[in-house]
Amino acid sequence: MLGRDSKRTARVDILIGKSARIHGDIDFAGGLHLDGHVTGSVRADGEPAGSTLSVSESGSIEGSVEVANVVLNGTVKGDIHATGRVVLGPSSKVQGDVHYGVIETAAGAEILGRLVPAAAREGDPAPATMRNTAKAEV
């Protein structure tokens, strides 16, 4: 389900390695790739429209995320606020609400929270509501 756009390589300005453990908030600009663990909020600073956070399978965040674009393959324990695209890979786990502009989810992605589409701007049509149309066989 992950489309062609999600396979583009995002610009990485900051790399946090697998053995890194950060206790505190991170404010960044550009692209941040996380292989380690952050206990604190992760926010795009400056020009958030072009910001991208990518979290690998080994990466995790215990805190809120406020970034334009998120590519998640690891774990976030907190709310995600993304004005642009959220891509949830097959090993991603979110314990919190996901606020998004556009979302892609792969089979296996776990969300323990709500999916909240970006609020419609004045004059825009209301966003479509999501509903489960699957039928269980008995």
C-alpha positions, 0 to 999 in steps of 0.5 A, a space after each residue: 500500500 505504500 506508494 511510489 511517493 513514500 519511497 522517495 528518499 527524504 533529505 536528512 540533515 540530522 541523524 540520531 544513531 541506534 545507541 543514542 538515548 535523548 532525554 529532552 525535547 528536540 527542535 529541528 529544521 529540515 530532515 531528522 532520521 531517528 534510529 535511537 530513543 527520544 524521551 521528549 517532544 520532537 518538533 520542527 522549528 523554523 520552516 516546518 512545511 518542508 520538515 520530515 521526521 523518519 523513524 526506523 524500526 529501532 527508533 522510538 519516541 515517548 512524547 508528542 510529534 509536531 512535524 509536516 511529514 512523518 515516515 514511521 517504522 518504529 514506535 511513538 507513544 504520544 500524539 502525532 501532529 503532521 500537516 502534510 503526509 504521514 506514512 505508517 510502515 508495517 512495523 509502526 506502532 502509535 499510542 496516541 492520536 494521529 492528526 494528518 493531512 494525508 495518510 498511508 498505512 501498511 498492513 501491520 501498522 498499529 494505532 492505539 488512538 484516533 485518526 484525525 484528518 486536518 481541519 478543513 480551511 474556510 471554504 474547503 469541503 468537509 473531510 470525508 469520514 472514515 468507516 469500517 466496511 469490512 464484514 466478518 464471516 460466521 
